[in-house]
Amino acid sequence: MRSCPWLSEGAQHVILTLHIQPGAKKSAVVGEHGEALKIRLAAPPVDGKANACLLDFLADLLGVTKRQVLLLSGAAARAKRVRVEGIDAASVQRKLAAFSPP
């Protein structure tokens, strides 16, 4: 699998560097945005709704529990870093393969 600048791996976790576009019609991974993975969210950027939607979306997409997904930085910004426990980089790449550009 190719190297992804938006994905780094730790001992029992991965860290995703994301670019978020809130207020979309539906939540979806739409490809890369510079050094980040771009995700559109079907939630407004109000009262933490977009952040909650992001964490739920990633948990469902990656097949982990919601408590395994933690927002590390960017609570009030489009640029975010998220830690996902209990998954490796290869698994993340496989699960996102349908959404990532070739």
TORVO-208267 format. One record per residue: residue number from 1; x, y negated, z of N, C-alpha, C in turn. Coordinates in steps of 0.001 Angstrom, whole numbers. Atoms other than C-alpha are relative to their C-alpha. Layout:
N
<pt seq="NUM" n_x="X" n_y="Y" n_z="Z" ca_x="X" ca_y="Y" ca_z="Z" c_x="X" c_y="Y" c_z="Z"/>
...
END
This chain:
102
<pt seq="1" n_x="847" n_y="1192" n_z="0" ca_x="0" ca_y="0" ca_z="0" c_x="881" c_y="-1240" c_z="0"/>
<pt seq="2" n_x="-785" n_y="1217" n_z="100" ca_x="1157" ca_y="-3505" ca_z="-700" c_x="24" c_y="-752" c_z="1323"/>
<pt seq="3" n_x="-135" n_y="808" n_z="-1203" ca_x="2328" ca_y="-5876" ca_z="1992" c_x="-998" c_y="-1153" c_z="-38"/>
<pt seq="4" n_x="977" n_y="1081" n_z="-93" ca_x="-272" ca_y="-8389" ca_z="3167" c_x="519" c_y="-1060" c_z="959"/>
<pt seq="5" n_x="-499" n_y="1046" n_z="-892" ca_x="893" ca_y="-11746" ca_z="4576" c_x="-961" c_y="-316" c_z="1144"/>
<pt seq="6" n_x="1018" n_y="298" n_z="-1008" ca_x="-2346" ca_y="-11989" ca_z="6593" c_x="-172" c_y="1111" c_z="1033"/>
<pt seq="7" n_x="142" n_y="-1156" n_z="-871" ca_x="-1841" ca_y="-8666" ca_z="8394" c_x="1327" c_y="339" c_z="660"/>
<pt seq="8" n_x="-1194" n_y="-446" n_z="-720" ca_x="705" ca_y="-7856" ca_z="11104" c_x="-416" c_y="1073" c_z="1000"/>
<pt seq="9" n_x="325" n_y="-1158" n_z="-830" ca_x="905" ca_y="-4719" ca_z="13209" c_x="828" c_y="9" c_z="1272"/>
<pt seq="10" n_x="-666" n_y="-174" n_z="-1282" ca_x="1722" ca_y="-4228" ca_z="16871" c_x="-60" c_y="1463" c_z="398"/>
<pt seq="11" n_x="-44" n_y="-1382" n_z="-475" ca_x="1978" ca_y="-1096" ca_z="19017" c_x="-1345" c_y="712" c_z="-157"/>
<pt seq="12" n_x="1332" n_y="-617" n_z="71" ca_x="-1759" ca_y="-348" ca_z="19247" c_x="-1038" c_y="-992" c_z="-527"/>
<pt seq="13" n_x="924" n_y="1030" n_z="487" ca_x="-3278" ca_y="-3316" ca_z="17399" c_x="509" c_y="-598" c_z="-1310"/>
<pt seq="14" n_x="-398" n_y="814" n_z="1142" ca_x="-3232" ca_y="-5519" ca_z="14319" c_x="-436" c_y="-1432" c_z="287"/>
<pt seq="15" n_x="394" n_y="1403" n_z="-80" ca_x="-3388" ca_y="-9292" ca_z="14025" c_x="-305" c_y="-459" c_z="-1421"/>
<pt seq="16" n_x="451" n_y="504" n_z="1288" ca_x="-5333" ca_y="-10815" ca_z="11146" c_x="62" c_y="-1515" c_z="-2"/>
<pt seq="17" n_x="10" n_y="1448" n_z="205" ca_x="-4699" ca_y="-14351" ca_z="9890" c_x="-1103" c_y="-267" c_z="-1009"/>
<pt seq="18" n_x="1216" n_y="169" n_z="793" ca_x="-7995" ca_y="-15597" ca_z="8495" c_x="-275" c_y="-1452" c_z="-357"/>
<pt seq="19" n_x="565" n_y="1291" n_z="391" ca_x="-9507" ca_y="-18529" ca_z="6619" c_x="-1505" c_y="230" c_z="-74"/>
<pt seq="20" n_x="1432" n_y="-234" n_z="-148" ca_x="-13197" ca_y="-18811" ca_z="7493" c_x="-803" c_y="-1090" c_z="-697"/>
<pt seq="21" n_x="934" n_y="922" n_z="628" ca_x="-15983" ca_y="-20395" ca_z="5469" c_x="-1387" c_y="293" c_z="583"/>
<pt seq="22" n_x="1312" n_y="-239" n_z="-609" ca_x="-19097" ca_y="-20633" ca_z="7663" c_x="-1131" c_y="-541" c_z="-875"/>
<pt seq="23" n_x="1174" n_y="515" n_z="687" ca_x="-22628" ca_y="-21273" ca_z="6421" c_x="-279" c_y="636" c_z="-1353"/>
<pt seq="24" n_x="223" n_y="-688" n_z="1278" ca_x="-22576" ca_y="-18778" ca_z="3516" c_x="-1345" c_y="736" c_z="46"/>
<pt seq="25" n_x="1253" n_y="-751" n_z="59" ca_x="-25636" ca_y="-16833" ca_z="2344" c_x="124" c_y="1346" c_z="705"/>
<pt seq="26" n_x="-232" n_y="-1265" n_z="-696" ca_x="-24105" ca_y="-13579" ca_z="3597" c_x="1471" c_y="99" c_z="374"/>
<pt seq="27" n_x="-1384" n_y="-197" n_z="-441" ca_x="-20968" ca_y="-12498" ca_z="5417" c_x="696" c_y="961" c_z="-951"/>
<pt seq="28" n_x="-758" n_y="-842" n_z="924" ca_x="-18286" ca_y="-11062" ca_z="3152" c_x="1470" c_y="-384" c_z="10"/>
<pt seq="29" n_x="-1416" n_y="244" n_z="249" ca_x="-14554" ca_y="-10711" ca_z="2624" c_x="98" c_y="-382" c_z="-1469"/>
<pt seq="30" n_x="-24" n_y="463" n_z="1387" ca_x="-13771" ca_y="-12687" ca_z="-537" c_x="1387" c_y="-31" c_z="-617"/>
<pt seq="31" n_x="-1345" n_y="-46" n_z="560" ca_x="-10017" ca_y="-12222" ca_z="-1010" c_x="990" c_y="-763" c_z="843"/>
<pt seq="32" n_x="-1049" n_y="714" n_z="-720" ca_x="-6895" ca_y="-14091" ca_z="-85" c_x="-99" c_y="-1496" c_z="-251"/>
<pt seq="33" n_x="-41" n_y="1457" n_z="67" ca_x="-6523" ca_y="-17806" ca_z="591" c_x="1377" c_y="-399" c_z="528"/>
<pt seq="34" n_x="-1373" n_y="257" n_z="-426" ca_x="-2803" ca_y="-18608" ca_z="652" c_x="534" c_y="1196" c_z="768"/>
<pt seq="35" n_x="-547" n_y="-1059" n_z="-855" ca_x="-1301" ca_y="-16574" ca_z="3510" c_x="-1067" c_y="607" c_z="914"/>
<pt seq="36" n_x="1085" n_y="-467" n_z="-855" ca_x="-4733" ca_y="-15754" ca_z="4981" c_x="-1016" c_y="810" c_z="-810"/>
<pt seq="37" n_x="1113" n_y="-721" n_z="597" ca_x="-7627" ca_y="-13411" ca_z="4282" c_x="-1230" c_y="-892" c_z="141"/>
<pt seq="38" n_x="1167" n_y="895" n_z="-35" ca_x="-10726" ca_y="-15436" ca_z="3359" c_x="-1268" c_y="801" c_z="237"/>
<pt seq="39" n_x="1269" n_y="-626" n_z="-342" ca_x="-14041" ca_y="-14487" ca_z="4912" c_x="-1082" c_y="-1070" c_z="30"/>
<pt seq="40" n_x="1183" n_y="867" n_z="-68" ca_x="-17419" ca_y="-16143" ca_z="4319" c_x="-916" c_y="574" c_z="1063"/>
<pt seq="41" n_x="880" n_y="-441" n_z="-1085" ca_x="-19802" ca_y="-16027" ca_z="7278" c_x="-1400" c_y="-575" c_z="-148"/>
<pt seq="42" n_x="1399" n_y="426" n_z="45" ca_x="-23591" ca_y="-16201" ca_z="7340" c_x="-409" c_y="-544" c_z="1359"/>
<pt seq="43" n_x="312" n_y="657" n_z="-1274" ca_x="-23557" ca_y="-18350" ca_z="10462" c_x="526" c_y="-1425" c_z="-75"/>
<pt seq="44" n_x="-477" n_y="1384" n_z="8" ca_x="-23265" ca_y="-22094" ca_z="10991" c_x="1139" c_y="-198" c_z="1000"/>
<pt seq="45" n_x="-1103" n_y="272" n_z="-937" ca_x="-20172" ca_y="-23559" ca_z="12684" c_x="-481" c_y="-829" c_z="1190"/>
<pt seq="46" n_x="620" n_y="733" n_z="-1104" ca_x="-22281" ca_y="-24619" ca_z="15679" c_x="-46" c_y="885" c_z="1243"/>
<pt seq="47" n_x="105" n_y="-692" n_z="-1288" ca_x="-22055" ca_y="-23579" ca_z="19347" c_x="635" c_y="1389" c_z="13"/>
<pt seq="48" n_x="-696" n_y="-1277" n_z="5" ca_x="-19635" ca_y="-20734" ca_z="18621" c_x="-684" c_y="1107" c_z="-791"/>
<pt seq="49" n_x="730" n_y="-1019" n_z="762" ca_x="-22113" ca_y="-18949" ca_z="16326" c_x="867" c_y="635" c_z="-1078"/>
<pt seq="50" n_x="-866" n_y="-541" n_z="1050" ca_x="-19571" ca_y="-18574" ca_z="13516" c_x="1058" c_y="929" c_z="604"/>
<pt seq="51" n_x="-999" n_y="-863" n_z="-639" ca_x="-16958" ca_y="-17134" ca_z="15900" c_x="-617" c_y="1331" c_z="420"/>
<pt seq="52" n_x="677" n_y="-1238" n_z="-408" ca_x="-19439" ca_y="-14612" ca_z="17317" c_x="-322" c_y="849" c_z="-1221"/>
<pt seq="53" n_x="310" n_y="-711" n_z="1240" ca_x="-20533" ca_y="-13685" ca_z="13788" c_x="1264" c_y="652" c_z="-569"/>
<pt seq="54" n_x="-1261" n_y="-526" n_z="507" ca_x="-16892" ca_y="-13226" ca_z="12744" c_x="421" c_y="1250" c_z="765"/>
<pt seq="55" n_x="-435" n_y="-1135" n_z="-809" ca_x="-16064" ca_y="-10895" ca_z="15628" c_x="-908" c_y="1215" c_z="-223"/>
<pt seq="56" n_x="943" n_y="-1087" n_z="286" ca_x="-19235" ca_y="-8835" ca_z="15030" c_x="255" c_y="591" c_z="-1387"/>
<pt seq="57" n_x="-229" n_y="-427" n_z="1382" ca_x="-18557" ca_y="-8697" ca_z="11270" c_x="1263" c_y="863" c_z="-96"/>
<pt seq="58" n_x="-1249" n_y="-757" n_z="47" ca_x="-14960" ca_y="-7533" ca_z="11753" c_x="-125" c_y="1343" c_z="712"/>
<pt seq="59" n_x="194" n_y="-1259" n_z="-725" ca_x="-15956" ca_y="-4899" ca_z="14333" c_x="-750" c_y="1006" c_z="-873"/>
<pt seq="60" n_x="778" n_y="-891" n_z="869" ca_x="-18559" ca_y="-3443" ca_z="11953" c_x="825" c_y="456" c_z="-1196"/>
<pt seq="61" n_x="-768" n_y="-287" n_z="1196" ca_x="-16272" ca_y="-3641" ca_z="8929" c_x="1137" c_y="984" c_z="265"/>
<pt seq="62" n_x="-1170" n_y="-820" n_z="-317" ca_x="-13302" ca_y="-2006" ca_z="10646" c_x="-333" c_y="1239" c_z="828"/>
<pt seq="63" n_x="408" n_y="-1186" n_z="-738" ca_x="-15299" ca_y="558" ca_z="12613" c_x="542" c_y="63" c_z="1412"/>
<pt seq="64" n_x="-439" n_y="56" n_z="-1396" ca_x="-14243" ca_y="-587" ca_z="16080" c_x="-1120" c_y="-638" c_z="829"/>
<pt seq="65" n_x="1000" n_y="634" n_z="-848" ca_x="-16233" ca_y="-1797" ca_z="19080" c_x="234" c_y="-1506" c_z="50"/>
<pt seq="66" n_x="-105" n_y="1457" n_z="-62" ca_x="-16919" ca_y="-5494" ca_z="19559" c_x="1046" c_y="-450" c_z="1018"/>
<pt seq="67" n_x="-974" n_y="419" n_z="-1010" ca_x="-14752" ca_y="-5609" ca_z="22653" c_x="1444" c_y="245" c_z="-430"/>
<pt seq="68" n_x="-1342" n_y="-219" n_z="527" ca_x="-11751" ca_y="-4415" ca_z="20593" c_x="452" c_y="-1140" c_z="-914"/>
<pt seq="69" n_x="-298" n_y="1114" n_z="895" ca_x="-11872" ca_y="-7635" ca_z="18524" c_x="55" c_y="-1279" c_z="828"/>
<pt seq="70" n_x="-222" n_y="1171" n_z="-849" ca_x="-10443" ca_y="-10775" ca_z="20169" c_x="498" c_y="-1173" c_z="-831"/>
<pt seq="71" n_x="-435" n_y="1223" n_z="669" ca_x="-10153" ca_y="-14310" ca_z="18822" c_x="1199" c_y="-562" c_z="757"/>
<pt seq="72" n_x="-1218" n_y="495" n_z="-643" ca_x="-6572" ca_y="-15404" ca_z="19582" c_x="147" c_y="-1507" c_z="-111"/>
<pt seq="73" n_x="-139" n_y="1442" n_z="200" ca_x="-6613" ca_y="-18898" ca_z="18076" c_x="-937" c_y="-467" c_z="-1094"/>
<pt seq="74" n_x="821" n_y="600" n_z="1038" ca_x="-8678" ca_y="-21258" ca_z="15961" c_x="-1478" c_y="-52" c_z="316"/>
<pt seq="75" n_x="1420" n_y="-9" n_z="-375" ca_x="-11944" ca_y="-21340" ca_z="17922" c_x="-785" c_y="-1126" c_z="-664"/>
<pt seq="76" n_x="698" n_y="1143" n_z="599" ca_x="-12805" ca_y="-24755" ca_z="16455" c_x="551" c_y="-344" c_z="-1382"/>
<pt seq="77" n_x="-623" n_y="268" n_z="1295" ca_x="-10972" ca_y="-24419" ca_z="13127" c_x="-360" c_y="1094" c_z="-998"/>
<pt seq="78" n_x="211" n_y="-1024" n_z="1032" ca_x="-11298" ca_y="-22571" ca_z="9824" c_x="1121" c_y="1022" c_z="11"/>
<pt seq="79" n_x="-1146" n_y="-910" n_z="-91" ca_x="-7828" ca_y="-21056" ca_z="10292" c_x="-63" c_y="697" c_z="1358"/>
<pt seq="80" n_x="139" n_y="-770" n_z="-1234" ca_x="-8097" ca_y="-18262" ca_z="12859" c_x="958" c_y="1179" c_z="1"/>
<pt seq="81" n_x="-765" n_y="-1234" n_z="-180" ca_x="-6028" ca_y="-15411" ca_z="14242" c_x="-816" c_y="904" c_z="902"/>
<pt seq="82" n_x="821" n_y="-965" n_z="-725" ca_x="-7830" ca_y="-12295" ca_z="15425" c_x="825" c_y="1261" c_z="255"/>
<pt seq="83" n_x="-670" n_y="-1245" n_z="-381" ca_x="-6424" ca_y="-9287" ca_z="17281" c_x="-1046" c_y="1106" c_z="33"/>
<pt seq="84" n_x="898" n_y="-1156" n_z="8" ca_x="-8042" ca_y="-5893" ca_z="16667" c_x="756" c_y="1171" c_z="627"/>
<pt seq="85" n_x="-624" n_y="-1096" n_z="-748" ca_x="-7187" ca_y="-3139" ca_z="19155" c_x="-397" c_y="1354" c_z="-584"/>
<pt seq="86" n_x="318" n_y="-1380" n_z="330" ca_x="-7009" ca_y="575" ca_z="18368" c_x="-77" c_y="318" c_z="-1480"/>
<pt seq="87" n_x="-6" n_y="-253" n_z="1437" ca_x="-6387" ca_y="380" ca_z="14618" c_x="1378" c_y="-369" c_z="-541"/>
<pt seq="88" n_x="-1300" n_y="331" n_z="586" ca_x="-3292" ca_y="344" ca_z="12421" c_x="-184" c_y="-735" c_z="-1328"/>
<pt seq="89" n_x="45" n_y="824" n_z="1213" ca_x="-2445" ca_y="-1781" ca_z="9391" c_x="-462" c_y="807" c_z="-1211"/>
<pt seq="90" n_x="397" n_y="-830" n_z="1145" ca_x="-2866" ca_y="1100" ca_z="6926" c_x="-1510" c_y="217" c_z="-7"/>
<pt seq="91" n_x="1449" n_y="-185" n_z="-89" ca_x="-6412" ca_y="1717" ca_z="8174" c_x="-740" c_y="-1270" c_z="-385"/>
<pt seq="92" n_x="618" n_y="1286" n_z="362" ca_x="-7269" ca_y="-1980" ca_z="7868" c_x="44" c_y="-187" c_z="-1508"/>
<pt seq="93" n_x="-133" n_y="168" n_z="1448" ca_x="-5949" ca_y="-2073" ca_z="4308" c_x="-940" c_y="937" c_z="-751"/>
<pt seq="94" n_x="916" n_y="-952" n_z="656" ca_x="-7940" ca_y="1043" ca_z="3365" c_x="-1443" c_y="-501" c_z="91"/>
<pt seq="95" n_x="1380" n_y="436" n_z="-197" ca_x="-11162" ca_y="-372" ca_z="4823" c_x="-319" c_y="-1283" c_z="-764"/>
<pt seq="96" n_x="206" n_y="1254" n_z="734" ca_x="-10671" ca_y="-3717" ca_z="3077" c_x="293" c_y="126" c_z="-1493"/>
<pt seq="97" n_x="-413" n_y="-182" n_z="1397" ca_x="-9535" ca_y="-2237" ca_z="-254" c_x="-1085" c_y="-420" c_z="-997"/>
<pt seq="98" n_x="1092" n_y="361" n_z="910" ca_x="-12956" ca_y="-2782" ca_z="-1839" c_x="-179" c_y="-1511" c_z="-103"/>
<pt seq="99" n_x="186" n_y="1433" n_z="-26" ca_x="-12818" ca_y="-6481" ca_z="-941" c_x="1212" c_y="-795" c_z="-439"/>
<pt seq="100" n_x="-1245" n_y="701" n_z="293" ca_x="-9190" ca_y="-7354" ca_z="-1664" c_x="293" c_y="-11" c_z="-1486"/>
<pt seq="101" n_x="-392" n_y="25" n_z="1403" ca_x="-7897" ca_y="-8469" ca_z="-5053" c_x="1113" c_y="1016" c_z="-270"/>
<pt seq="102" n_x="-1027" n_y="-1002" n_z="310" ca_x="-5620" ca_y="-5956" ca_z="-6856" c_x="1402" c_y="-529" c_z="160"/>
END
